[in-house]
Amino acid sequence: MYALYKKEIASFFSSLMGYLTIVVFLILTGLSLWVFHSNFNILDFGYANMDGLFMISPFLYLFLIPAITMRMLAEERRTGTIELLLTKPLSEMGIIWPKFLAGVTLVFFSLLPTLVYYITVYLLSDPVGNIDSGSIIGSYIGLILLGASFVAVGLFASSLSNNLIVAFIVAALLCATCYIGFESIYNMNILGRAGLWIRSLGISEHYVSLSRGVIDTRDVVYFFSVIVLFLLLTRAVLQSRKWQK
């Protein structure tokens, strides 16, 4: 498993995909927070917080993470190496977990440079250090869990097809549905009291909850449940290939 994890990490950074994902994420968040005049601009807003980063990042991840995961299993299927992996003494989860962890590692690497934003806001605040660090820590934890959930969804989408474009589109649609789909249904006000339950099924509800700085175990359990669900679905897809053989 560790060898497969190292192979995935190496493949990310031996091509432009890994670097491009991180660079695009940092450029877009940097421009939104410091350059473009908008409600996300920290200098224009006049308050020592990083809410803009945590509002923008999920929408960027809706496209960037599917771009990372689309080749994880689809490429293996296209080249035929998935059959080689399945014949080795590895379980399906022994193939899935390294790829999932490699994707989460890339998400973590993309967030690491944004600590510069935190340090900058910390120093610019008046007085220095007058910033809600607890809320920011909760938001980072929520963003990592959200990214991990999107990686699990993208991995499932990648297992469905050997076409990279199809895998990307399916992953992006599934991620968007999980993040804003349930919230959109709630906002329609057509389900009455059931709307609150529908809303609680969406990632956005639990992500916003963590962003308040309170680490609620219910939110953490929810994210882990989403991750486990889609990893098990990916496993079922791989097992179905063995049954077909």
C-alpha positions as CSV (number, residue, x, y, z in Angstrom):
1,M,0.0,0.0,0.0
2,Y,2.8,2.4,0.9
3,A,4.5,1.8,-2.5
4,L,1.2,2.6,-4.3
5,Y,0.8,5.8,-2.2
6,K,4.3,6.9,-3.1
7,K,3.6,6.1,-6.8
8,E,0.5,8.3,-6.7
9,I,2.3,11.2,-5.0
10,A,5.2,10.9,-7.5
11,S,2.9,10.8,-10.5
12,F,1.2,14.0,-9.2
13,F,4.5,15.9,-9.0
14,S,6.2,14.4,-12.0
15,S,3.5,16.0,-14.2
16,L,2.0,19.5,-14.3
17,M,-1.3,18.3,-12.7
18,G,-0.2,18.4,-9.1
19,Y,1.7,21.7,-9.4
20,L,-1.0,23.3,-11.6
21,T,-3.7,22.5,-9.1
22,I,-1.9,24.0,-6.2
23,V,-0.8,27.1,-8.2
24,V,-4.3,27.8,-9.6
25,F,-5.8,27.4,-6.1
26,L,-3.3,29.8,-4.6
27,I,-3.5,32.4,-7.4
28,L,-7.3,32.5,-7.4
29,T,-7.6,32.7,-3.6
30,G,-4.8,35.3,-3.4
31,L,-6.4,37.5,-6.0
32,S,-9.8,37.3,-4.4
33,L,-8.5,38.0,-0.9
34,W,-6.0,40.8,-1.7
35,V,-6.4,42.2,-5.2
36,F,-9.9,42.1,-6.6
37,H,-12.4,44.5,-5.0
38,S,-15.2,42.4,-3.6
39,N,-16.8,41.3,-0.4
40,F,-14.0,38.7,-0.1
41,N,-11.2,41.3,-0.1
42,I,-9.7,41.4,3.4
43,L,-8.3,45.0,3.0
44,D,-11.6,46.4,1.6
45,F,-13.7,44.5,4.2
46,G,-11.7,46.1,7.1
47,Y,-12.0,43.2,9.5
48,A,-9.3,40.8,10.7
49,N,-10.8,37.5,9.5
50,M,-10.3,35.0,6.7
51,D,-13.9,34.2,5.9
52,G,-13.3,35.0,2.2
53,L,-10.8,32.1,1.9
54,F,-13.2,29.6,3.4
55,M,-16.1,30.8,1.3
56,I,-14.2,30.6,-2.0
57,S,-12.2,27.4,-1.4
58,P,-15.1,24.9,-1.6
59,F,-16.2,26.3,-5.0
60,L,-12.6,26.1,-6.3
61,Y,-12.3,22.5,-5.0
62,L,-15.5,21.6,-6.9
63,F,-13.4,21.7,-10.1
64,L,-9.8,21.3,-8.9
65,I,-10.3,18.1,-6.9
66,P,-12.2,16.3,-9.7
67,A,-9.3,17.3,-12.0
68,I,-6.9,15.6,-9.5
69,T,-9.0,12.4,-9.1
70,M,-10.2,11.9,-12.6
71,R,-7.2,9.9,-13.6
72,M,-6.7,7.8,-10.4
73,L,-8.7,4.8,-11.5
74,A,-9.9,5.9,-15.0
75,E,-6.3,6.0,-16.2
76,E,-5.7,2.5,-14.7
77,R,-8.7,1.2,-16.5
78,R,-7.8,2.8,-19.8
79,T,-4.2,1.4,-19.8
80,G,-5.3,-2.0,-18.4
81,T,-3.1,-1.7,-15.3
82,I,-6.1,-2.0,-13.1
83,E,-6.3,-5.7,-13.9
84,L,-2.6,-6.1,-13.0
85,L,-3.3,-4.4,-9.6
86,L,-6.3,-6.6,-9.0
87,T,-4.2,-9.8,-9.6
88,K,-1.6,-8.7,-7.0
89,P,-2.0,-9.7,-3.3
90,L,-3.9,-6.5,-2.6
91,S,-7.6,-6.2,-1.6
92,E,-9.7,-3.6,-3.3
93,M,-9.3,-1.3,-0.3
94,G,-5.6,-1.8,-0.5
95,I,-5.8,-0.1,-3.9
96,I,-8.3,2.5,-3.0
97,W,-6.8,3.8,0.3
98,P,-3.4,4.8,-1.1
99,K,-5.0,6.7,-3.9
100,F,-7.4,8.4,-1.5
101,L,-4.6,9.4,0.9
102,A,-2.5,10.7,-2.0
103,G,-5.4,12.9,-3.0
104,V,-5.9,14.2,0.6
105,T,-2.2,14.9,0.8
106,L,-2.4,17.1,-2.3
107,V,-5.4,19.0,-0.7
108,F,-3.3,19.5,2.4
109,F,-0.3,20.8,0.4
110,S,-2.6,23.3,-1.4
111,L,-3.8,24.7,2.0
112,L,-0.4,24.8,3.6
113,P,0.8,28.0,1.8
114,T,-2.4,29.8,2.8
115,L,-1.0,30.0,6.4
116,V,0.8,33.1,5.0
117,Y,-2.6,34.7,4.7
118,Y,-3.2,34.0,8.4
119,I,0.1,35.4,9.5
120,T,-0.5,38.5,7.4
121,V,-4.0,39.1,8.8
122,Y,-2.6,38.4,12.3
123,L,0.1,41.1,11.9
124,L,-2.3,43.6,10.2
125,S,-4.9,43.4,12.9
126,D,-5.3,46.2,15.4
127,P,-4.0,45.4,18.0
128,V,-1.7,42.8,16.6
129,G,-3.2,39.3,17.1
130,N,-6.8,40.5,17.4
131,I,-8.1,37.7,15.3
132,D,-10.4,34.8,16.0
133,S,-7.9,31.9,15.7
134,G,-10.4,29.3,17.0
135,S,-12.8,30.0,14.2
136,I,-9.9,29.9,11.6
137,I,-8.7,26.5,13.0
138,G,-12.2,25.1,12.8
139,S,-12.5,26.4,9.2
140,Y,-9.2,24.7,8.2
141,I,-10.4,21.5,9.7
142,G,-13.7,21.8,7.9
143,L,-11.9,22.5,4.6
144,I,-9.6,19.5,4.9
145,L,-12.6,17.3,5.7
146,L,-14.5,18.8,2.8
147,G,-11.6,18.2,0.5
148,A,-11.2,14.6,1.7
149,S,-14.9,14.1,1.0
150,F,-14.5,15.5,-2.5
151,V,-11.5,13.2,-3.1
152,A,-13.6,10.2,-2.1
153,V,-16.4,11.3,-4.4
154,G,-13.9,11.9,-7.2
155,L,-12.3,8.5,-6.7
156,F,-15.7,6.8,-7.0
157,A,-16.4,8.8,-10.3
158,S,-13.0,7.8,-11.6
159,S,-13.9,4.1,-11.0
160,L,-17.0,4.3,-13.2
161,S,-15.3,5.1,-16.6
162,N,-12.0,4.9,-18.4
163,N,-12.7,8.2,-20.0
164,L,-11.0,11.1,-18.1
165,I,-13.4,13.7,-19.2
166,V,-16.4,11.6,-18.2
167,A,-14.8,11.0,-14.8
168,F,-14.2,14.7,-14.3
169,I,-17.7,15.7,-15.2
170,V,-19.3,13.0,-13.0
171,A,-17.1,13.9,-10.1
172,A,-17.8,17.7,-10.4
173,L,-21.6,17.0,-10.6
174,L,-21.6,14.7,-7.6
175,C,-19.4,17.1,-5.6
176,A,-21.7,20.0,-6.5
177,T,-24.8,18.0,-5.5
178,C,-23.3,17.0,-2.2
179,Y,-22.2,20.5,-1.4
180,I,-25.0,22.8,-2.7
181,G,-27.6,20.5,-4.0
182,F,-29.4,19.8,-0.7
183,E,-29.0,23.4,0.3
184,S,-30.7,24.5,-2.9
185,I,-33.6,22.1,-2.3
186,Y,-34.1,23.5,1.2
187,N,-34.1,27.1,-0.2
188,M,-37.0,26.2,-2.5
189,N,-39.3,26.0,0.6
190,I,-41.4,23.2,-0.9
191,L,-40.8,20.4,1.6
192,G,-41.9,22.1,4.8
193,R,-40.3,20.7,8.0
194,A,-38.6,17.9,6.0
195,G,-36.5,20.6,4.3
196,L,-34.4,21.0,7.5
197,W,-33.6,17.2,7.3
198,I,-32.8,17.5,3.6
199,R,-30.5,20.4,4.4
200,S,-28.6,18.4,7.0
201,L,-27.7,15.9,4.4
202,G,-25.6,18.4,2.5
203,I,-21.9,19.0,3.1
204,S,-22.4,22.8,3.2
205,E,-24.4,22.7,6.4
206,H,-21.7,20.8,8.3
207,Y,-18.9,22.8,6.8
208,V,-20.4,26.1,7.9
209,S,-20.9,24.6,11.4
210,L,-17.3,23.7,11.7
211,S,-16.3,27.2,10.4
212,R,-17.8,28.7,13.5
213,G,-14.8,27.3,15.5
214,V,-16.8,24.6,17.4
215,I,-15.7,21.1,16.5
216,D,-19.0,19.2,16.9
217,T,-18.6,15.4,16.8
218,R,-21.8,15.2,14.7
219,D,-20.1,17.2,11.9
220,V,-16.9,15.2,12.1
221,V,-18.9,11.9,12.0
222,Y,-20.9,13.2,9.0
223,F,-17.8,13.9,7.0
224,F,-16.2,10.5,7.8
225,S,-19.5,8.8,6.9
226,V,-19.5,10.5,3.5
227,I,-15.9,9.5,2.9
228,V,-16.5,5.8,4.0
229,L,-19.7,5.7,1.9
230,F,-18.0,6.7,-1.4
231,L,-14.9,4.6,-0.7
232,L,-17.2,1.6,-0.2
233,L,-19.0,2.4,-3.4
234,T,-15.7,2.5,-5.2
235,R,-14.8,-0.8,-3.7
236,A,-18.1,-2.3,-5.0
237,V,-17.3,-1.0,-8.5
238,L,-13.9,-2.7,-8.5
239,Q,-15.4,-5.9,-7.1
240,S,-18.0,-5.9,-9.9
241,R,-15.1,-5.9,-12.4
242,K,-13.7,-9.0,-10.8
243,W,-17.2,-10.7,-11.0
244,Q,-17.5,-9.8,-14.7
245,K,-14.1,-11.4,-15.3
